[in-house]
Amino acid sequence: MEPMEVSVTDEEYMMTKAKSFLETDCFRCRSWLLTAKSMFPNNFGIHFECYEIEKNLRCVQRAARCFSCLLEDFPNEAILWKEIENFTPILCMDISCLSEEQTFFREMFSALPLSIQQKLLSVCAERSEDTMEHCRLVLLLLNRFPQSSTELALKLMDTMITAEKHNQCPNVINCYRKILVCDLGPLLVSTSTLNQKNLYKMLTKTTEFYITYAMGGHSIIQNLPDTENYIKTPWEDLFASCERIGKKLSWELRSVLSQSDKRKAWKKVSSFAKKFVIASNNSELSKQLVFCGMILFVRHVFDYNKSLKIENGSEYLLVKAIKGPKVQINKPPLKQAVLSIATKLNESLIGITDDSSEVLDHFKMAFNYWELLTNKEPMCTDYWKLSAQIKVDTFIGQFLNDIEFYQGKYKNLFKAVPVHESIRKSLSLVTLYYCVQEFKKCTEHIFEVVDQIESLSLYGSVSTEIANPPEDREMYYIQIARLPVLQYCVKIMVQILYNQLSNYPSTSDILIGHLLVLSQMVWPEGKAIAEDMYNHIGKLPLFTYPQFPAYITNIDIIEHFMAMFMENDKCVLNVFPCVASSLSPRISTRGAGKGVKEEFRSALKKQVKRWSEPVDETMLLFFKNERESLMKTATLMEKSLTF
């Protein structure tokens, strides 16, 4: 059978010949292509094949020329637009992530005439059915051709805002808002003549995005490439964006955002408020002040929250300062006294239990802005309106709680105590129940703290601020570490027991003994407590405290008991069970009495050997073993205040 002849057109023949030389002789290949294009100028297949061959040869300039001809001569061919759809997304990708082929497409696009680039981007953006791709292409168009209309930029802004709503993004940290704020925003502000309404819209969107990102602890932004899905310096970017927009709005205060000296920034803001805003009641000046003031306020709250967390894993908690033990606890007032926030911050009322000043500094600065923005018109109304838009209260909860604590609104704070069990939760309840004088519950939570305290890896150190706070101190930040927390709980128990001793002297033995034990934790300030207890003991015919050998390790207390035993024959010290049976109200200096004294002295000498034992271990043992008697005392103390 003879082979069947296959009919081949002239165009197909010439293209086949050109391809046959593709790998061996590119010049002969191009000669055949050039001949084919000359003979068949209206044949799309030949022109597209020319482009394909130059693309495969990675000849950027030649491929760009072929592609330009295709767009001009065959703008409606489906194959051509499929090719365009394949490479236009590459134009929006990070250059560091591109493959060899993708890099070629990007370079070829750049080699196209500018008019074709602009037309191509514009048409591709219109044809794109994917919202994100559409936004990126329009953004690329605006970046490459700043002379593009303001209307196009505003339309893109509205598209992104609409996309954010329609895609039901769970929060403002999403891909649409990120591109709007970080990419389109600077472009809009620098190249377009935006009216005041749109400038404020962009300012609000920008402020909300960066504050939410920084304060909410966000890191990864979903549905973005790895090179774009995070913000490295959110605060600095926020300040720069607001300064750009502020310049367009002719804001005098815009420079305070980048002011490195925080006190100078505050001085300028407060001066501006007094001189212009409060005096003139000008709404535009008020907006300027509220935006700048709120951003600085939230930044200080951010620094404040950060300073509450210590690098070693510990943290600070604001608690009530416990004064000296002789401070009388009176009946709680019918109405809680509240410190007005409208007054300036009284810095002497608040302290810290170690040498760190950062926490106090950040609290004071945040307090200053809070007081300015929320207590004076017209800023107050503007602040609450903007705050609601940006949901600022979501991120400043800890600061607001501490403000209420400063004001003395203790009952409001029970609902703000952490839900999950932790030593922070227990300690918060200790100080709150103490403040509202519910001593039974306060003591119950002290025992919770004691049970949890061994889980603390950080020891910390005892603090004179806790042991003996200044006279005008009302509260201080306590480090949540083993020693300061235990010292604080001890100080509260000392005050409860001291007041109970004053009210019910008939139960004095157990109270005096417990106070002597607890005084060791706040030594040397506890020496005054011990001295007072010695005076009480000296007035008793018999002092019985069999727990003495278990808990008393302080050398000064032991020596004083030796002196009392030797010099005071009016009081019998029944503190060592091993010698208790030999004691009597009158011990002579010879005979049996002499033997008892030797036994007592021997027992004290054994006690002295324990002087180096860690006092915190002794306190933990004391709380564990004496829970029942301490709870009973706290209950009686609370009842005495209700009658």
C-alpha positions in Angstrom: 0.0 0.0 0.0 1.3 3.4 -0.9 1.8 5.9 2.0 -1.0 8.5 2.3 0.1 12.0 1.5 -0.5 14.6 4.2 -1.5 18.0 3.0 0.7 20.7 4.6 0.0 24.4 4.2 2.7 26.9 3.3 2.5 28.5 6.8 2.8 25.1 8.5 5.8 24.2 6.3 7.6 27.4 7.1 7.0 27.1 10.8 8.2 23.5 10.8 11.4 24.5 9.0 12.0 27.3 11.6 11.5 24.9 14.5 13.9 22.4 13.0 16.8 24.9 13.4 15.7 26.1 16.9 18.3 24.1 18.8 21.1 24.1 16.2 21.1 27.4 14.4 19.0 30.2 15.9 19.9 32.6 13.0 18.5 30.2 10.3 15.5 29.7 12.6 14.8 33.5 12.8 15.3 33.8 9.0 12.5 31.3 8.3 10.4 33.2 10.9 11.0 36.5 9.3 10.2 35.1 5.9 6.9 33.6 7.2 5.9 36.9 8.9 6.6 38.8 5.7 4.6 36.4 3.5 1.7 36.0 6.0 1.4 39.3 8.0 -2.1 38.6 9.2 -1.5 35.0 10.5 -1.7 35.0 14.3 -0.3 31.5 14.6 3.0 32.6 12.9 3.3 35.7 15.0 2.6 33.9 18.2 5.1 31.1 17.3 7.7 33.8 16.8 7.0 35.0 20.3 7.1 31.5 21.7 10.5 30.8 20.1 12.0 34.0 21.4 10.6 33.2 24.9 12.1 29.7 24.8 15.5 31.2 23.8 15.1 33.7 26.7 15.7 36.7 24.5 14.0 39.4 26.6 14.1 42.3 24.0 13.1 40.2 21.0 10.3 38.5 23.0 9.1 41.9 24.1 9.0 43.2 20.5 7.0 40.2 19.4 4.6 40.5 22.3 4.0 44.2 21.5 3.2 43.3 17.9 0.8 40.6 19.1 -1.1 43.1 21.4 -1.3 45.8 18.6 -2.3 43.5 15.7 -4.2 40.7 17.5 -5.7 42.2 20.7 -8.7 39.8 20.9 -7.1 36.4 20.5 -8.0 34.0 23.4 -4.6 32.3 23.3 -2.8 35.6 23.7 -5.0 36.5 26.7 -4.4 33.1 28.3 -0.7 33.9 28.1 -1.2 37.3 29.6 -3.2 35.8 32.5 -0.4 33.4 33.1 2.2 36.0 33.7 0.5 39.1 35.0 0.3 37.7 38.6 4.1 37.4 38.5 4.3 41.2 38.2 2.9 41.5 41.7 5.2 38.9 43.3 8.3 39.6 45.3 11.4 39.6 43.0 13.4 37.5 45.5 10.9 34.6 45.1 10.8 34.3 41.3 11.9 31.3 39.3 14.0 31.7 36.1 10.9 31.6 33.9 9.1 34.1 36.2 12.1 36.4 36.1 12.0 36.3 32.3 8.4 37.4 32.2 9.0 40.2 34.6 12.0 41.5 32.6 10.0 41.1 29.3 7.2 43.2 30.7 9.6 45.9 31.7 11.0 45.9 28.2 7.6 46.7 26.7 6.8 50.3 25.7 5.4 52.2 28.6 2.1 52.8 26.8 1.6 49.1 26.3 2.6 48.4 30.0 0.0 50.9 31.2 -2.7 49.6 28.8 -1.9 46.0 29.7 -2.1 46.5 33.4 -5.4 48.5 33.1 -7.1 45.9 30.9 -5.8 43.0 33.0 -7.1 44.6 36.2 -10.5 45.1 34.6 -10.7 41.5 33.4 -9.5 40.0 36.6 -12.2 38.1 38.5 -10.0 37.7 41.6 -10.4 40.7 43.9 -6.9 40.4 45.4 -5.3 40.1 41.9 -7.3 43.1 40.7 -6.2 45.2 43.6 -2.5 44.3 43.1 -2.7 45.0 39.4 -4.3 48.4 40.0 -1.7 49.1 42.7 1.1 48.2 40.3 -0.5 50.5 37.7 -0.6 53.4 40.1 3.0 52.7 41.3 4.4 52.6 37.7 2.3 55.4 36.4 1.7 58.0 39.2 0.0 60.2 36.7 -2.9 57.8 36.7 -6.1 59.4 37.8 -7.0 60.1 41.5 -10.4 58.6 40.7 -8.7 55.2 40.0 -6.8 55.3 43.3 -10.0 56.3 45.3 -11.9 53.5 43.5 -9.2 51.0 44.6 -9.5 52.3 48.2 -13.2 51.6 48.1 -12.7 48.2 46.5 -10.4 47.1 49.3 -12.7 48.4 52.0 -15.6 46.6 50.4 -13.6 43.4 49.9 -12.7 43.4 53.6 -16.4 43.6 54.5 -17.7 41.1 51.9 -15.0 38.5 52.7 -16.1 38.6 56.4 -12.6 39.1 57.7 -12.6 38.3 61.4 -10.6 41.4 62.3 -8.7 44.3 60.7 -5.5 42.2 60.4 -6.2 40.9 56.9 -4.6 41.0 53.5 -6.9 43.7 52.1 -6.3 46.1 55.0 -2.6 45.5 54.9 -2.3 46.4 51.2 -4.7 49.3 51.7 -2.6 50.8 54.6 0.9 49.8 53.8 0.9 50.0 50.0 -1.9 52.1 48.7 -2.0 54.6 51.6 1.4 56.1 51.1 0.8 56.3 47.4 -2.5 58.0 47.8 -1.3 60.6 50.2 1.9 61.4 48.3 0.6 61.6 44.8 -3.1 62.4 45.0 -5.1 65.5 46.0 -7.3 63.8 48.6 -10.1 65.8 50.2 -10.3 66.1 54.0 -12.9 63.4 54.3 -10.8 60.8 52.5 -7.7 61.8 54.4 -9.5 61.2 57.7 -10.9 57.9 56.4 -7.3 56.7 55.5 -6.0 58.0 58.8 -8.6 56.1 60.8 -8.1 52.9 58.8 -4.3 53.2 59.2 -4.4 53.9 62.9 -6.8 51.0 63.6 -4.7 48.6 61.6 -1.3 49.4 63.2 -2.7 49.6 66.7 -4.5 46.3 66.4 -1.4 44.7 65.0 0.9 46.0 67.7 -1.4 45.7 70.7 -3.1 42.4 69.7 0.2 40.5 69.5 -0.3 39.6 65.8 2.5 38.3 63.7 1.4 36.5 60.6 -1.2 38.1 58.2 -3.1 35.4 56.3 -3.2 35.0 52.5 -0.1 37.0 51.8 3.4 35.8 50.7 6.0 35.2 53.3 7.8 38.4 52.5 4.6 40.5 53.0 2.7 38.8 55.8 4.2 40.6 58.8 5.0 44.1 59.9 8.5 44.5 61.3 8.1 48.0 62.9 4.3 48.7 63.4 4.7 51.7 65.7 7.3 53.4 63.5 5.2 52.7 60.4 2.2 54.2 62.2 4.0 57.3 63.2 5.4 57.8 59.6 1.9 57.3 58.0 0.2 59.7 60.4 2.9 62.3 59.9 2.4 62.0 56.1 -1.4 62.5 56.5 -0.9 65.1 59.2 1.3 67.1 56.8 -1.5 67.1 54.2 -3.9 68.3 56.9 -1.4 71.0 58.0 -1.2 69.6 61.5 1.1 71.4 63.9 1.3 68.4 66.2 2.4 65.8 63.7 6.0 66.0 64.7 5.3 64.8 68.3 4.8 61.3 67.0 8.4 60.8 66.1 9.7 62.8 69.1 12.2 60.6 70.9 12.0 62.5 74.2 8.6 61.4 75.6 8.4 64.1 78.2 9.0 66.8 75.5 6.3 65.2 73.4 3.9 65.3 76.4 4.8 68.9 77.1 4.0 70.0 73.6 0.7 68.1 73.5 -0.5 69.4 76.8 0.6 73.0 75.9 -1.2 72.7 72.6 -4.4 71.5 74.4 -4.4 74.4 76.8 -3.4 77.1 74.3 -5.6 76.2 71.4 -8.1 73.4 71.9 -9.6 74.1 75.3 -9.4 77.8 74.9 -11.0 78.0 71.4 -13.2 74.9 71.5 -12.1 74.4 67.9 -13.3 71.0 66.5 -10.5 70.7 63.9 -7.8 71.4 66.4 -9.5 68.9 68.7 -9.4 66.1 66.1 -5.7 66.8 65.6 -5.0 66.6 69.3 -7.2 63.5 69.8 -5.5 61.5 66.9 -2.0 62.4 68.0 -2.8 62.1 71.7 -4.6 58.8 71.4 -1.8 57.2 69.4 0.8 58.3 71.9 -1.5 57.2 74.8 -1.9 53.7 73.3 1.9 53.5 72.7 2.5 54.3 76.3 0.0 51.6 77.4 1.8 49.2 75.1 5.1 50.0 76.8 3.4 49.8 80.2 1.9 46.3 79.4 5.3 45.2 78.1 7.1 46.5 81.2 4.7 44.5 83.5 6.2 41.4 81.9 9.8 40.8 83.0 12.4 39.1 80.8 13.0 36.3 83.3 9.3 35.2 83.0 8.0 37.0 86.0 5.6 40.0 86.0 4.3 42.9 88.2 0.9 43.3 89.8 -0.5 46.5 91.3 -1.5 45.8 94.9 -2.6 47.7 98.0 0.2 49.0 100.2 0.0 47.5 103.7 1.1 50.0 106.3 2.7 49.3 109.7 0.9 46.8 111.9 -0.4 49.4 114.4 -2.6 51.0 111.7 -6.1 50.5 113.0 -8.5 48.7 110.7 -11.9 50.4 111.0 -15.4 49.5 109.8 -15.7 49.8 106.0 -17.5 53.0 104.9 -21.0 52.7 103.6 -19.8 54.3 100.3 -16.4 53.5 98.8 -14.1 56.5 98.7 -13.0 57.2 95.1 -10.0 59.2 94.0 -11.1 61.5 91.2 -9.3 60.8 88.0 -9.7 64.5 87.1 -7.1 65.4 89.6 -3.4 65.1 88.5 -1.6 61.9 89.3 -0.2 61.9 92.8 3.1 60.1 92.2 3.8 59.6 95.9 0.7 57.3 96.2 2.2 54.6 94.0 5.5 52.8 94.2 7.3 49.6 93.2 8.9 46.8 95.2 12.2 46.8 93.4 14.6 49.3 91.7 12.9 49.2 88.3 11.4 52.5 87.3 10.1 51.6 83.8 6.7 50.4 85.0 6.0 53.6 86.9 7.3 55.8 84.1 5.1 54.2 81.5 2.1 54.3 83.8 2.5 58.0 84.6 2.9 58.9 80.9 -0.2 56.9 79.9 -2.1 58.4 82.8 -1.3 61.9 81.7 -2.7 61.3 78.2 -5.7 59.4 79.5 -6.5 62.3 81.9 -6.2 64.9 79.1 -8.2 63.0 76.5 -11.1 61.8 78.7 -11.8 64.7 81.1 -11.8 67.9 79.0 -14.0 69.0 76.2 -14.0 69.1 73.3 -11.4 66.3 73.2 -13.4 64.0 75.4 -16.3 63.6 72.9 -13.9 63.2 70.0 -11.8 60.7 71.9 -14.7 58.4 72.8 -15.9 58.5 69.3 -12.5 57.6 67.8 -11.9 55.1 70.5 -15.1 53.2 69.7 -14.2 53.2 66.0 -10.8 51.7 66.6 -11.9 49.6 69.6 -9.1 50.9 71.8 -10.6 49.6 75.0 -10.0 46.1 73.7 -6.3 46.6 74.1 -6.0 48.8 77.3 -7.9 46.6 79.7 -5.0 46.1 82.1 -4.3 49.8 82.2 -8.0 50.6 82.8 -8.1 48.1 85.6 -5.1 49.7 87.2 -6.7 53.1 86.8 -9.7 51.9 88.7 -7.4 50.4 91.4 -5.7 53.8 91.7 -9.1 55.4 92.1 -10.1 52.9 94.8 -12.9 51.3 92.8 -12.0 47.9 94.2 -15.5 46.3 93.9 -15.5 46.9 90.2 -12.3 44.9 89.7 -13.5 41.5 90.9 -15.0 40.9 87.4 -11.6 41.6 85.9 -9.7 39.0 87.8 -8.3 36.3 85.5 -10.5 33.3 85.0 -7.9 30.6 84.9 -6.2 29.5 88.1 -2.9 31.1 88.7 -0.9 32.8 91.4 -1.7 36.1 89.8 -5.4 35.4 90.1 -5.0 34.4 93.8 -2.8 37.4 94.6 -5.3 39.7 92.9 -8.1 38.4 95.1 -5.9 38.6 98.2 -5.4 42.4 97.7 -9.0 43.1 96.6 -10.6 41.2 99.5 -8.2 43.0 101.8 -9.2 46.4 100.3 -13.0 45.7 100.8 -12.2 44.2 104.3 -13.4 40.7 103.7 -10.6 39.2 105.7 -11.9 35.6 105.7 -11.9 35.4 101.9 -8.6 37.4 101.9 -7.0 34.7 104.1 -8.5 31.9 102.1 -6.7 33.3 99.0 -3.5 33.8 100.9 -3.5 30.0 101.5 -4.1 29.6 97.7 -1.0 31.8 97.1 1.0 29.7 99.6 0.0 26.5 97.9 1.0 27.9 94.5 4.1 29.7 95.5 6.4 26.7 95.3 5.7 26.6 91.5 7.5 30.0 91.1 11.0 29.5 89.8 12.0 33.1 90.5 12.9 33.9 94.1 13.2 37.6 93.9 14.1 39.5 97.1 12.5 40.9 100.1 11.5 44.5 99.8 11.6 47.5 102.2 8.7 48.9 100.1 6.5 46.0 101.3 7.9 45.8 104.9 7.8 49.5 105.6 6.2 51.6 102.8 6.4 55.4 103.0 3.6 57.1 105.0 1.7 58.4 102.0 2.1 55.3 99.9 -1.3 53.7 98.9 -0.2 51.0 96.4 2.8 49.5 94.7 3.7 47.1 92.0 4.9 43.8 93.4 7.0 41.4 91.5 5.4 38.0 91.3 8.3 36.1 92.7 8.6 33.8 95.7 10.0 36.2 98.4 8.1 39.4 97.6 4.8 37.6 97.3 5.3 35.7 100.5 6.4 38.8 102.2 3.2 40.6 101.1 1.0 37.8 102.3 2.8 37.9 105.6 2.4 41.6 105.9 -1.4 41.3 105.5 -1.6 38.5 108.1 0.5 40.6 110.5 -2.0 43.5 110.2 -5.1 41.2 110.7 -3.5 39.5 113.7 -2.3 42.8 115.2 -5.8 44.3 115.0 -7.4 41.2 116.5 -4.9 41.3 119.3 -6.0 44.9 120.1 -9.6 43.9 120.0 -9.5 40.6 121.9 -6.5 40.5 124.3 -7.9 37.4 126.0 -6.8 35.3 123.0 -3.4 36.9 123.1 -1.0 33.9 123.5 -1.6 32.4 120.1 -1.8 35.8 118.4 1.5 37.0 120.1 3.2 33.8 119.0 2.0 34.0 115.5 3.0 37.6 115.2 6.5 36.8 116.5 6.8 34.1 113.8 5.6 36.4 111.0 7.8 39.3 112.1 10.8 37.2 110.9 9.7 37.6 107.3 9.8 41.4 107.4 13.0 41.8 109.5 14.6 44.2 110.4 11.3 46.2 110.1 9.7 43.3 112.0 11.9 44.1 115.0 9.3 46.7 116.1 6.6 44.1 116.0 8.7 41.7 118.1 9.5 44.4 120.7 5.8 45.1 121.1 5.1 41.4 121.5 7.8 41.2 124.3 5.9 43.9 126.1 2.7 41.9 125.9 4.4 38.8 127.1 6.0 40.7 130.0 2.5 41.5 131.3 1.3 37.9 131.3 1.7 35.4 134.2 2.1 32.6 131.7 2.9 32.6 128.0 2.2 29.4 126.1 3.2 28.9 122.6 4.3 25.3 121.9 4.9 26.1 118.2 8.0 28.2 119.1 10.6 25.5 118.3 9.0 24.8 114.9 9.0 28.3 113.6 11.3 30.7 115.5 14.8 30.8 113.9 15.6 34.5 114.2 18.6 34.9 116.4 17.5 38.2 117.9 14.1 36.7 119.1 15.8 33.6 120.5 18.3 35.8 122.5 15.5 38.0 123.8 13.6 34.9 125.0 16.7 33.8 126.9 17.0 37.2 128.5 13.3 37.2 129.5 13.6 33.7 130.9 16.6 34.7 133.0 15.5 38.1 134.2 11.7 38.0 134.4 10.4 35.7 137.1 6.8 37.0 136.8 6.1 35.3 133.5 6.5 31.6 132.8 7.5 31.0 129.2 5.9 27.7 128.1 7.4 27.5 124.6 9.3 24.2 124.7 7.2 21.1 125.1 10.2 19.2 126.4 10.5 21.4 129.5 6.8 22.5 129.9 6.0 19.8 132.6 8.7 21.2 134.9 7.7 24.8 134.7 5.8 26.7 137.4 4.9 30.3 138.0 7.8 30.6 140.4 11.2 29.0 139.5 13.9 29.3 142.0 17.6 29.8 141.1 18.7 26.6 142.7 17.7 23.0 143.1 14.9 21.9 140.7 14.6 25.5 139.3 18.2 25.4 138.3 17.7 22.2 136.4 14.7 23.6 134.5 16.7 26.7 133.6 19.4 24.5 132.2 16.9 22.5 130.2 15.4 25.8 128.8 18.9 27.2 128.0 19.8 23.9 126.3 16.6 24.0 124.2 17.3 27.6 123.2 20.9 26.7 122.2 19.5 24.0 119.9 17.1 26.6 118.5 20.0 28.9 117.8 21.6 26.3 115.5 18.6 26.8 113.1 19.4 30.5 112.6 20.6 29.9 109.0 17.4 28.1 107.8 15.6 30.0 104.9 12.9 32.1 106.5 10.6 31.6 103.5 10.6 27.8 104.1 9.7 28.5 107.7 6.8 30.7 106.6 5.5 28.2 104.2 5.5 25.5 106.9 3.8 28.0 109.3 1.0 28.7 106.9 0.5 25.1 106.1 0.3 24.0 109.8 -1.5 26.9 111.3 -4.2 27.3 108.6 -7.1 26.6 111.0 -6.1 29.2 113.7 -5.3 31.9 111.1 -8.6 31.4 109.4 -10.4 31.6 112.7 -8.7 34.9 113.6 -9.5 36.4 110.2 -13.1 35.4 110.5 -13.4 37.0 114.0 -11.7 40.1 112.7 -14.2 40.4 109.9 -17.1 39.9 112.2 -15.9 42.6 114.6 -16.1 45.1 111.8 -19.7 44.3 111.0 -21.1 45.2 114.4 
